[in-house]
């Protein structure tokens, strides 16, 4: 029996740990639903405690924070760089830290689209 996302199956000495109970629902993580550049689409899921979490499934626009303190809603053209995974660039997947191209210039995503339900970014100086 394998554990989902609980502690290791091995002790620090290398011996195997004995299971003291079955798997629990709260140990189960969620599947990766990538936020991509497409028509706006959100998904609301139930999380532990009956709370809800909004995931961005598709986004066309980002809230861009500029150096003068203003915020504007700008259309995202493409993903230029993604430190989470180089393959995400080809698939236009939005994650925190991704560099995107917009009409105002390049911007770095500061929010977590899969967790926050919004795409916020900071305009990079060129």
N, C-alpha and C positions, 0 to 999 in steps of 0.2 A: 504494500500500500504506500503510495507516494503522498506527500503533503503538497498542498497547493502553494501557499506563500507563507508557511509557518517557519519554524526553526529547522535547522539542518538535520538530516537523517544520521549524521555522524557526530560523535562526541569529539572533544578537543584532542583526546588521546587516540582517536581513530576508530574506536569501537562504535557499533551501531546503537542508536537510541531505540528503546522499546516504545511503541505507541501506547498511549494511555487512554485514548478516546478516538472516535471517528472524526472525519472531516466536518468542518462547520461552514455554514453559508458565509459568515463574515470573513473567512480566510480566502474566499474566492475573489480573485481580481477580475477586472473587466477586460474584454477583448479590445484590441487597438482599432479604434475607428478613426482613421485619419481625417483631419480637416484639410480640405483641398480648395483650390481657387475654382469656384463655380457659382451657380445661383445660390443665394442665401438660403441656408437650411440648417435648422437647429434640432436637437433631439434632447428631450428631457427624460432623465432616468431617475429611479428611486435608489437612494443610497441608505446606508445604515442609519437607523434611528428614525426612518420614515421621511428623512429630508430628501431634497431633490437637487440634482446637478444638471446644468445645461451644457451640452456639448455642441460645438460648432462642427457641422458636417461639411458645409460649404460656405464660402465667404467671397464676396466680390469687393467689399470695401473694408478699409481699416481706419481707425481713429488715429491720426498722425499728430503727435505732439511736436511742436517746433521750438526752437531755442528761445524765441521771444515770449513763450508761454501760451501761445494760441493753439487751439486744437481744430483740426479740420478732417472731414470725412473724405477720403481719397480712394479712388479705384486702384486695386492691386493689379499690376500687369503680369508679373511672373516672379518665381522664386529664383534668386541668384545664387544663394549659398545657404546651406543648412548644416550646422555643426553636429546635429543629432545623428544624421545619416546622409552620406553623399547621394544616395539613390533618391532621397526625397526631393532633390532639385529637379530631376527629370519628371517626377510624378506631381510636382507643384504642391507638395504637402506642407502645411503651415504648422510649425511648432515654435515654442519659445526659443528665441535666439536666431531664428531664421532671418536672413536678409532678403527683403523683397524690393522689387522695382516698382515705383509709382510715378505719376506725372510730376510730382514735386521733387523727386529724387529718390535715392535709396533710403530704405528705412529698416530698422531692426525691430522685430516683434518682441514686446516685453510681457505680454499676457500669455496665459496658457489656454489656447483655444479649446482644447479637449476638456478643460476643467472649468474655465471661467464663463464660457459662452459668449465671449466678445474678443475681437482682434484689435489690440492696442499696439502702437509702434512709436518709436522715436526716430525723427528724421536725422540721418547721418550727415555730418558736414563733409563736403568733398574738397 
